[in-house]
Amino acid sequence: MNIDAIIENAQLKGRIIALDAQVETLTAEVRCLEAVIRSHERVDCLLVKSLKEQLLEVDAKVERLTKAGGDLVTWVLIMRHNNPNDIEDIRLVILNWNAAKEGKRS
């Protein structure tokens, strides 16, 4: 084996060692990124669970407020029957309630 072949062989071995080190570094980075992804997935699941719980609470509040509003309109209608002179105020209450049920501002 001549000297040129020995030098080339040594250079190739050096490149292989350097490439192996790069592979190890990249493998470690991939494992780190996989861990980060898994942690984000857990956080996302917890966030979704929390948002679902909040949505259930909001739905329950909306249901209670809708019932209370309906009861209020019933009360207003009874008051209207008992005191027809206040018809304009009563009409406004009913109009505002109907607008609120549709998501409109009064």
ABEGO torsion letter per residue (X at the ends): XBAAAAAAAAAAAAAAAAAAAAAAAAAAAAAAAAAAAAAAAAAAAAAAAAAAAAAAAAAAAAAAAAAAAAAAAAAAAAAAAABAAAAAAAAAAAAAAAAAAAGBBX
